[in-house]
Amino acid sequence: MEKTLEIKGMTCNHCKQSVTNALQELNGVNHVEVDLNQGKAYVKYEEGKVTEAQMKDAVEDQGYDVN
């Protein structure tokens, strides 16, 4: 499965890395690509192992807003 998350509040490469790391730590996430300029994270994951809510919570825990 693939999901695109819209993320507000990322301003630098450190932000990008924080979001990437938070998502990659989730069990079931296979690949993460964060586009800082567009404010989006593209996530490939295994359905049934991780939910969209868990992905959103992981990013929000880093201090960013997710739509």
C-alpha positions in Angstrom: 0.0 0.0 0.0 1.0 3.6 -0.5 0.0 6.7 1.3 0.8 10.4 0.9 0.8 12.5 4.1 0.6 16.3 3.9 2.9 17.7 6.6 2.9 21.3 7.8 5.8 22.8 9.7 8.9 21.3 8.1 11.4 24.0 7.3 14.8 22.3 6.9 16.7 19.0 6.3 16.6 18.3 10.0 12.8 18.4 9.9 12.8 16.1 6.9 15.1 13.6 8.7 13.0 13.7 11.9 9.8 12.8 9.9 11.6 10.1 7.9 13.0 8.5 11.0 9.7 8.6 12.9 7.9 6.9 10.0 10.7 4.3 9.4 10.6 3.2 13.0 7.0 2.0 12.6 6.6 -1.8 12.1 5.2 -2.4 8.7 6.6 0.7 7.0 8.8 -0.4 4.1 9.9 2.9 2.5 9.6 6.6 3.2 10.4 9.5 0.9 9.9 13.1 2.3 9.6 16.0 -0.1 10.5 19.1 2.0 9.5 21.6 -0.7 6.0 20.1 -1.2 5.5 19.3 2.5 4.7 15.7 1.8 5.8 12.2 2.9 5.3 9.3 0.6 5.0 6.1 2.5 5.0 2.5 1.3 3.7 0.1 4.0 2.1 -3.3 4.7 -1.6 -3.1 5.2 -2.6 -4.8 8.5 0.8 -4.1 10.2 0.5 -0.3 10.5 -2.4 2.2 10.2 -2.6 5.6 8.8 -3.5 6.9 12.3 -0.2 5.4 13.6 1.7 7.2 10.8 0.0 10.4 11.6 0.7 10.1 15.4 4.4 9.3 14.7 4.8 12.5 12.7 2.7 14.6 15.1 4.9 13.3 18.0 7.8 15.0 16.2 6.0 18.4 16.4 4.5 18.6 12.9 0.9 18.8 11.7 -0.5 16.2 9.4 -3.5 16.6 7.1 
